[in-house]
Amino acid sequence: MRLLFVSNVYPGPLQPTKGPFNRALVEALSATHQVRVINPVSWVERLKARWSGRSQAKSSPSNIAAGSPEVSHPTFYYPPMIQRSRFDRWLDWSLQREFQSIRDDFRPHAVLSYWVHPDGTAATRLAQTLGVPSIVMTGGSDVLLLARQGARRKVILDTLHGADAVVTVSSHLRDQLVVDGIDSAKLHVVHRGIDRTIFHPASRTESREKLGLPIERPTIVGVGRLVPVKGWDLLLEACRVLHQRGRRFGCGIVGGGELHASLTSRIAELGLEQVVTLAGARPQGELADWYRSADVVALTSLSEGIPNVLLEAMSCGTPWVATDVGGVREIADPQQHTRLTGRDPIELANALEQRWGMGIVPPDQLTFQPADWATSAARLSTIVEDCVTQRGGGRTISPSTDRALVAAGGVSWE
């Protein structure tokens, strides 16, 4: 099939570490389908890049290689800080040239999107114009936070009602959408995959040597964007508790974002300059070494679906401690992982200290086994094919059967 994928959460030249899970999923889909990606880039991000001298991404398709999806990075124009509930209309306007090309040249069999509003809203409207199914994927905060109140809640729920299928990353997220009134028949859970060629157990000592970390000192690692929803203040407070107890340890926070300056200041206020390091955003290969170098991984988010951070840590054999949000309890092994009961720095400090003496945990001994990306893509493909079949005028054949008929001179997807 020809599939269009629309999302601002996707790696690009300006933000190469944003949404790597979406790129991994799209590349897995590209093994069996022709996929084109529209990755809108905020005009604010482009302006910041120009001021800092970073390279600019062109709007036209890029990354066109054998077996790779076409990716375009058009600029998303919108009025800052106002009328967020109408951002989908601004996105429509910003992407009108891209959408026209889709209508004229690509003609997808289905439109997929990630992040309900504005991405999913604009993508669903395009799908309705084309007469093809819309499959909206949600990862957590776009539903668990943005859809709780205000004008944006109505737009988000209307988008989910209008989609042919809604894909969530956890059962918790699916159950919340049922409570919100979304038809359970259109809700599907597809866990994100893991690239096992990157995230797998290896020597902790060798990983620390690669990163220049002390070999003997216990190490806590936190991974994620430096944004408020990740709750980094809780981790810093727990580090202060451990430091005041006289514990000798280090903490690396891996990720970039808007809170870098304020977190740097807070680390200084707490007297943790020799304990906590802000390592910035790192590529996937190096990220795996951060997981493997850790005695324990900490996740302190206020909202999540199922965090990729924890799946990746598990695949590297590293125990973790996490706030009990979203679908965290769906993947936790009580023998290897700790779910916090609240946001108490002392509770977190105690849990981190308990877990950092565990050593490597073989992934095949865990009660939950993270899937690979091929498995996730296959599950999503089945959902998409079902939606296309249902849109096909009542036909009961599947796209795979349809391809066989095409080869025999029968019906065509064209």
FIPABA-888380 format. One record per residue (C-alpha): residue in one letter; y, z, x. Coordinates in steps of 0.05 Angstrom, whole numbers, plus 32768, in hexadecimal, padded with zeros to 4 digits. Each point is the difference from the previous one (the first is absolute). Example, Ala and Ser with C-alpha at 12.3 -4.5 7.8 and 13.67 -1.06 7.14 Angstrom:
<rs>
a7FA6809C80F6s80457FF3801B
</rs>
This chain:
<rs>
m800080008000r80497FFB8012l802080457FFFl804980138007f800E8046801Cv8046801E7FF7s801680418021n8037801E802Av7FCB802D801Fy7FE57FCF8033p80097FF9804Bg80377FD08016p80297FF2803El803380357FEEq7FCE80367FEBp7FBE7FEE8022t7FDF80437FEFk801180017FB6g7FC47FFA7FD1p7FCA7FEB8031f7FCC80107FCAn801C7FC77FD6r7FFB7FCE8039a7FB88017800Dl7FEF7FF67FB7v80217FBB7FFCe7FDD7FE9803Fa7FBD80177FE3l80107FDA7FC0s80127FC2802Aa7FB77FFC8017t7FED7FE57FBBh80427FED7FDFq80407FDB8010v803680368001r804B7FFA8005v802C803D800Ci8048800B7FEBn801C803C8025p8047800F7FE9v802C801F8036s803C802B7FECw80447FE48012v80108046801Ae7FC67FFC8031r80187FBB8017l8046801B800Bk7FE5803B8029a7FD67FCF8028r803C7FD5800Fw8029803C8017s7FC88018802Dg7FF07FBA801Br7FB97FFE7FE4s7FE17FBC7FF0q800A7FE37FBBa7FC77FE77FD5k80077FBC7FE1s7FF67FF57FB6s7FD17FC68008p7FB4800C8005s7FE7801B8042n7FBF80158020i7FDF7FBF7FEAa7FBF7FFC8027a7FBA7FEE7FEEg7FE680337FCFs804280277FFFp802D80087FC3e80457FE17FFDv803580378002s804A7FF77FEEh803680348007p80397FEF7FD0t803C802F7FFCf800380307FC6y804880087FE9y8014803B7FD2p803A80307FF5p7FF1803E8029m7FF480447FE0i800E7FEA7FB8q7FD97FE37FC5r7FBC80078021s7FDF7FF47FBEr801B7FB98002f7FEA7FF18048d7FCA7FD27FE4r80367FD17FE6w80217FFE8044l7FBD7FF2801Fd7FF57FC77FCFw80437FE38015s7FF2800A804Bl7FBC7FDF7FFCq80117FC67FD1r7FF77FCC8038e7FBD801E8015f7FE880047FB8q80147FB87FF4s7FD67FEB803Ci7FC680277FE4r80077FDD7FBDd80067FBA801Fd7FD18002803Bf7FD1803C8003r7FED800A7FB7p7FD980418007h7FC680137FD4a801980488000v803B802A8019l7FF380428024s803580328011y800780448021w803580347FECv800C7FFF7FB5h804B7FFA7FFFp80237FD48010d7FC97FD88022g7FCB80047FCAt80337FF57FC9a801A7FC0801Ea7FBA7FE88012t7FE6800D7FB9r803A7FDA7FE2l7FF07FC5802Fa7FB780037FECq80127FFE7FB7t802C7FC3800Cl7FC67FDD8024g7FCD80157FCBv7FD480238033p7FE980488005s802880368022i7FDC80368027v802D803A8014m7FEA80308036t801D80468006g7FF9802F803Bg801C80417FE5s804A80118004d80167FC37FD8v7FDB801F7FC5l7FFB804A8011l804A80098011l802A7FC47FE9a7FDF7FFC7FBBr800C80487FEDq80457FFB7FE1g803E7FD67FF4a80097FB67FF0r7FD27FEB8038r7FC680237FDFk80037FD17FC4v80047FC2802Ci7FC480178029l7FD580107FC4d80147FBF7FDDt7FEA7FDB803Fl7FBD80228000h7FF77FF27FB6g80107FB7800Ca7FD17FF6803Bd7FBA7FE47FF5a7FE38034802Fv8019803D8025v7FDE80148041t80078047801Av7FE9801E8042s7FE4803F7FE2s7FE1801C7FC0h803880337FFCl80337FC87FFCr7FD77FDC7FCBd7FFA80407FD7q804C800B8003l800C7FB97FE6v7FD0800D7FC6v802B803E7FEFd803D7FD38004g7FE27FD37FCAi7FE57FC6802Ad7FC17FE07FE2s7FC5801C8027a7FDC7FBD7FF9k80327FDF802Fl7FFF80378034h7FD47FF9803Ev7FF7802B803Ev7FFA7FDC8042h8000802C803Er80247FE4803Cg7FD67FEA803Ai7FFE8011804Ad7FFD7FD1803Br7FC4801E8023t800C7FD6803Ei803F802A800Bf7FF380437FDFh7FC0801F801Bp7FED803C802Aa800C7FFE804Bs800F80308039r803880307FF0t800E8009804Ae80077FB5800Cs802E7FF97FC4r802D80388019e80027FE08045k80167FBE7FE1l803880237FDAg8015802D8039l7FEF80407FD9p7FE880418020i7FB480008004e7FF280497FF1r803680147FCFp7FEE7FFF7FB5t80237FC67FDEi80177FF77FB8v80117FBA7FE9g80277FEA7FC2v80057FB67FEEg802E7FE17FCDr80467FE67FF2l80398030800Dv801580047FB7p8009803C7FD1v7FC07FF57FD8k7FD7800D803Eg801780498002w80088005804Cd802880417FF9l7FC080257FEEl7FDD7FE98040l803C8015802Ae800180457FE0a7FB58008800Cc800B7FED8049r803580358005v7FCF80347FE5l7FCC7FEC8034h803480008037q801880457FEDr7FB780188003g80007FEA8049r7FCE7FC87FF5r80027FC98035f7FFC7FBC7FDDg80237FBE7FF6c80117FD87FC2g800D7FB57FFEi80207FE07FC2v7FF37FB68000g802C7FD47FD4g80477FE77FF8g803380067FC8e8041801A7FE5l7FF380498011h7FF97FF7804Ba8045801D8011s7FFA803B7FD0l7FBA80118017t80177FFE8048s803780327FEFr7FD0802C7FDAi7FCE8001803Aa80398019802De801680357FCDl7FB9801B7FFFg7FFA8001804Bl7FC67FCF7FFFe80197FCC8031q7FC6800E8030v7FCD80017FC8v80107FC87FCEt80097FB78014l80197FC97FD3a7FD87FC5801Bg801E7FCA7FD3a7FD97FC97FDCr7FC47FE88028p7FD27FC37FF9q7FBB80097FE1g7FDA7FFF8042e802A8038801Dl7FFF80257FBEa7FB580068006d800980238043w803080327FE0y7FCA80117FCCr7FCB80068036s802D802A802Ca800B80337FC8d7FDA80407FF6v80187FFD7FB8v802A7FD07FD6a8033801E7FD1l801A7FDF7FC0t803780257FDAs80147FCD7FCBl801D80127FBDs7FE07FC37FDFe7FC87FD08014g7FCA7FD37FE2i7FC980058033p802280038044n7FEA7FCC8033v801180338035l7FC6802C7FEAl7FD07FC67FFAe80127FE98046a7FFA8046801Cm7FBB80087FE0s7FE97FBE801Dc801680188045g7FD880417FF7t803D802E7FFDp8004803A7FCEw803E80077FD5v802A80307FD8a80277FE47FC5t802980147FC4d7FD67FFA7FC1v80257FC57FE2g7FE97FC07FDEg7FB97FEC8010v7FF9802C803Fr7FC980297FDFe7FD87FC07FF2i7FF47FF5804Aa80008047801Cd7FC0801D801Dp8005804C7FFAq7FDA800A8041q80307FD48028h80437FFE7FDCt803180327FE2r80297FF77FC0l803D802D7FFCt800C80287FC1g804C7FFA8005r80387FF38031d7FFC80418028p800D7FF6804Bi7FD4803D8010e7FC57FE37FD9l80097FBD8024a800580228044n7FC080287FF3a7FDB7FC17FEAl80177FD7803Ce7FEB80378030q7FBC80057FDEr7FF37FB68001w80177FEF8046g7FC28020801Em7FCF7FD47FDAg7FF67FC5802Ei7FEF7FB97FEBv7FDF7FF77FBCp7FD17FC47FFCp80197FD67FC5d7FBA7FF27FE7q7FF7804B7FF3l803A80037FCEt7FF680037FB5f80337FC77FF7q7FF77FC08028p803F7FD58007a7FF27FB87FEEd80117FC5802Dw80337FCC7FEBa7FCD7FCB7FEEt7FE380307FCCs804580107FE4a80127FB67FFCa7FBE7FEF7FDEr800D80357FCBl80467FE67FF4s7FE87FB87FFEt7FD080127FC8i8039801F7FD7v802C7FC2800Ce7FC87FD07FEDd7FF480277FBFc80497FFB7FEFv80027FB5800Et7FC17FF67FD6q801F80267FC6r803E7FD48005g7FD77FC18001g80007FF37FB6g7FC4802B7FF0r7FD27FE28034t7FC8802F8014i7FF37FE18044s801B8021803Fp802A7FDF8036s7FC37FFE802Et7FD97FDA7FCAd803D7FD47FF5r80007FEB8049a7FB97FEA7FF9l80147FD67FC3v80387FE18028a7FCF7FEB8036a7FD57FE17FC9g803B7FDA7FE3g800D80317FC7v803D802C7FF1s8037800B8033w802E80388013e80377FCD800C
</rs>
